[in-house]
Amino acid sequence: MATKQSRSAARIMLAPAVILLLGWMLVPLVMTLWFSFRQYLPLRGGDQGFVGFDNYIRFISSSSFWPSVQTTLIIVGGVLAITVVLGVVLALLLDQPMWGQGIVRILVIAPFFVMPTVSALVWKNMFMDPVNGLFAHVWKFFGATPVEWLSQASMQSIIMIVSWQWLPFATLILLTAVQSLDSEQLEAAEMDGAPFRSRFWYLILPHLARAITIVVLIQTIFLLSIFAEIFVTTGGAFGTRTLSYLIFQRVLESQNIGLGSAGGVYAIILANIVAIFLMRIVGKNLDA
Amino acid sequence: MARAVTNNRKALNTAIAWAIGLLIFFPILWTILTSFKTEAQAISDPPVFLFFDWTLENYAVVQERSNYARFLWNSIIIAGGSTILGLIIAVPAAWSMAFVPSKRTKDILLWMLSTKMLPAVGVLYPIYLLFIELGLLDTRIGLVVVLMLINLPIIVWMLYTYFKEIPGEILEAARMDGASLKDEILYVLTPMAVPGIASTLLLNFILAWNEAFWTLNLTAAQAAPLTAFIASYSSPEGLFYAKLSAASTMAIAPILIMGWFSQKQLVRGLTFGAVK
């Protein structure tokens, strides 16, 4: 039983982290809200006073708003689908007995350590370049016309690059979960003649549910705000402008702080919708 | 029964797993190989894989063009500084939540994680203004603070899950023996928590090292880390494959090697202790 004294000590120890995060959350948030109601163009007349909800209306009625929300959701959803499905497959494969398991694991985990700017540059130039990229060479070898990946199949290309970066993470977490699977139970099911498909659906997948939740939660947090991959590859062109990138362009490229801030508020709302949904699931898992 | 096919199965598993592993690793391997080619060989058609004249010239050119050591040093300071600062703040917080939980502990933890969902771009301009106001723009200390704040929720979470696994009875016994709160943390808790703290440190060092939004937007010449170093090669005039590869290899090598050596600790840390 904690004493009164240790309880107040505990509160004091918790305080710095809470105060810092509260400040980190509230100060920029309040400033963003403030700017979002003002006409503020630093390079063209500066702060020109309150304009009510003008920025909000302009941002949401701009023709690029809904496509950017859609793009964001497609990228997040696409990457999640690919990394979870392939992650499960890879985790099951890596759990099998084999030679050089440690080395294979090192190979598979490697992309996670590559910084996003590097992986975007390498994929863009050395693989997806329509003239000198490796894919172009392979396509030519088979007599096909090289694809201009980042303009003709821009979304697929970006989803592929980002999936490559996050697949190791999903695989590793799922592998940890697979390894804790009760092998006797599995063997018993196998003895009883349960085919792999039903063993997978009724034993393996339910066991992995928690790990999949963690993968989805953490990846979503990071994927909602991917920046470098788009900044380096397409610069938001060819239908790859995510909500984050649209706001970035409004704030930095058009130097329209008011409009960008209103967009920021929308992005915060979108993130919160996703967050509430995810927190429910994780909160439930915390109790278990 | 199943034993009879073991070796065949094992060989098949090995072949498939190695093929997939090499496929996933290939972009990195290809980058490293290209960094040792001449520019002409780097774009030769058909591509050369291993049989070319290995050269270190690209590394020399990259080093000459942009002082690699300075970017590397900035990366080390920023990633290391933010991680250590984060640990200093997070260890007491995680300790108090793990050992003196209150009704609100779970809410506080979830709230902390939810601050990570705040889209960086939504608050870019306010932070930018504050940085100008405080004279922090393009300084390492500014980035140390921002990256610390970004990763603080993750640090707290990871430490919390590690501390939760330390049996409270041991702490109580220490308290009975008259250990003060300070002694308790320094001599009882810390030694038991070192593995957890180590993997937290590693993961956050990697996250901070690779962070590419704030480091690109809040630095210019002085405090720019390796993310900015490599971004300077995205401009068309810098588009030389061999040099790009050399720069890329230089940017990722330190963290790749570190990550490989510590992958076991990393995996545990990454799961927030939720997957055993």
Interface residues (C-beta under 8 A of the other chain):
Chain A: A2 S6 R7 A9 A10 R11 M13 L14 P16 A17 V18 L20 L21 W24 M25 V27 P28 L29 M31 T32 F35 L90 L93 L94 Q96 P97 M98 W99 G100 Q101 I103 V104 R105 I106 L107 V108 I109 A110 P111 F112 F113 V114 M115 P116 T117 V118 S119 L121 V122 W123 N125 M126 F127 N132 L134 H137 K140 F141 W164 L167 P168 F169 L172 I173 L175 T176 A177 S180 R210 A211 I214 I218 I221 L224 S225 F227 A228 F231 V232 L243 S244 Y245 I247 F248 V251 L252 I257 G260 S261 G263 G264 V265 A267 I268 L270 A271 N272 V274 A275 M279 V282 G283 N285 L286
Chain B: T6 R9 K10 N13 T14 I16 A17 W18 I20 G21 L22 I24 F25 P27 I28 W30 T31 T34 I43 D45 P46 P47 I89 A90 P92 A93 W95 S96 M97 F99 V100 S102 K106 I108 L109 L110 M112 L113 S114 T115 K116 M117 L118 P119 A120 V121 G122 V123 L124 Y125 P126 I127 L129 L130 L149 L152 P153 V156 L181 I206 W209 N210 A212 F213 L216 N217 L226 T227 I230 A231 Y233 S234 L239 Y241 L244 S245 S248 A251 I252 I255 L256 M258 G259 W260 Q263 L266 V267 R268 L270 T271 F272 A274 V275 K276
